[in-house]
Amino acid sequence: MKHTLKRESKIVGKQDIDIKKGLKMKPRNMEKYNGPNVDSVVFFNQSFIEKLLKKKLARKLNYYLEHIMLLLNDDDASGDSIREALNDLTRYESIVEYKYQKYLDEAFLEEFYNQMMQLEKELKMRLLYQSFTYDEPEEKKGKSR
């Protein structure tokens, strides 16, 4: 599906819009076409913004869920990879909190934070389990004659 931009010769109406009140997104489509280049799009309709962000957060949450399930099912997963996944999860949670919180309703955010907390708990439990099972006591070596 292609979208085209048509230019009109006359201005129908003028409206002052505060760009800070809208959600600015950059297009991810890298398909070449003969038209104007779009660097970013600003959305102002609150219901449309909410739908976009819910889809975006659901995709990212599913990505993290798949990644974490692979880590939890993998017996050879090191503590570093689990810590890295935990750091990514907390980083994304803070991004959602500071960037998207003003656009989403409280019920959705509460459910999202609960799901993120469950994923963090699973990672922390795996990290704790790994620290107890893989720490082997060192053998005492003394001087021998």
C-alpha positions in Angstrom: 0.0 0.0 0.0 1.5 3.3 -1.1 0.7 6.7 0.4 1.0 9.8 -1.7 1.1 13.4 -0.8 -0.9 15.7 -3.0 -0.1 19.4 -3.0 -3.0 21.9 -3.2 -2.5 25.3 -4.7 -4.5 27.3 -2.2 -4.5 27.2 1.6 -7.9 26.2 3.0 -7.3 27.2 6.6 -4.6 27.9 9.1 -4.3 26.5 12.5 -1.7 27.1 15.2 -0.6 23.8 16.5 1.8 23.2 19.4 4.1 20.4 18.3 5.1 19.6 21.9 1.6 18.4 22.6 1.8 15.7 19.8 3.7 12.5 19.5 6.6 12.7 17.1 7.6 9.4 15.3 10.2 8.8 12.6 9.2 6.5 9.7 10.9 3.1 9.6 10.1 2.3 5.9 13.2 2.6 3.8 11.5 2.0 0.5 12.5 4.3 -2.3 9.8 6.3 -4.1 9.5 9.4 -6.2 8.0 11.8 -3.6 8.9 14.0 -0.8 11.2 12.7 1.9 9.5 12.5 5.3 11.8 12.9 8.3 9.2 12.7 11.0 5.4 12.7 11.6 3.6 14.4 14.5 0.3 12.8 15.6 -2.2 14.9 17.6 -5.3 12.7 17.8 -5.2 11.2 21.3 -7.1 8.0 20.5 -4.8 7.4 17.5 -1.7 8.0 19.6 -3.0 5.6 22.2 -3.6 2.9 19.6 -0.1 3.4 18.1 1.7 3.2 21.5 -0.3 0.2 22.7 0.8 -1.7 19.5 4.3 -0.5 19.9 4.6 -1.5 23.5 2.9 -4.9 22.9 5.4 -5.7 20.2 8.4 -4.7 22.4 7.0 -6.6 25.3 6.6 -9.8 23.2 10.2 -9.3 21.9 11.5 -9.1 25.5 9.3 -12.1 26.5 10.7 -14.3 23.7 14.3 -13.2 24.5 13.9 -13.9 28.2 12.3 -17.2 27.6 15.2 -18.2 25.4 17.6 -17.2 28.2 15.6 -19.0 30.9 15.4 -22.2 28.8 19.0 -22.2 27.9 21.1 -24.0 30.4 24.3 -22.4 29.1 23.1 -18.9 29.6 25.7 -16.9 31.5 25.1 -14.4 34.3 26.3 -11.6 32.0 23.6 -12.2 29.4 20.9 -12.4 32.1 22.2 -9.1 33.6 22.2 -7.5 30.2 18.6 -8.5 29.6 17.6 -7.2 33.0 19.3 -3.9 32.3 17.6 -3.6 28.9 14.2 -4.3 30.6 14.7 -1.7 33.2 16.0 0.8 30.6 12.9 0.2 28.5 10.6 0.6 31.5 12.1 4.0 32.3 11.7 5.1 28.6 8.0 4.2 28.8 7.6 6.0 32.0 9.2 9.3 30.9 8.3 9.3 27.2 4.9 7.7 26.8 3.2 8.0 30.2 1.3 11.2 29.3 -0.3 9.5 26.3 -1.5 6.3 27.8 -4.3 5.6 30.4 -3.5 4.4 33.9 -5.1 0.9 33.6 -2.9 0.0 30.6 0.2 1.4 32.2 -0.5 -0.6 35.4 -0.9 -3.8 33.5 2.2 -3.1 31.4 4.3 -2.4 34.6 3.0 -5.6 36.2 4.1 -7.6 33.2 7.5 -6.0 33.2 7.8 -6.7 36.9 7.0 -10.3 36.4 9.7 -10.6 33.7 12.2 -8.9 36.0 11.3 -11.3 38.8 12.0 -14.3 36.6 15.3 -12.9 35.5 16.3 -12.1 39.1 15.3 -15.6 40.2 17.4 -17.2 37.4 20.3 -15.0 38.3 20.0 -15.9 42.0 19.6 -19.6 41.2 22.6 -19.5 38.9 24.8 -17.8 41.6 23.9 -20.6 44.1 24.4 -23.6 41.7 27.6 -22.5 39.9 29.6 -21.3 42.9 31.8 -24.2 43.7 34.1 -24.0 46.7 37.7 -23.8 45.9 39.9 -26.6 47.1 42.4 -25.8 49.7 45.9 -26.2 48.5 48.7 -26.3 51.0 52.4 -26.6 50.7 53.5 -30.2 50.3 56.8 -31.6 51.0 
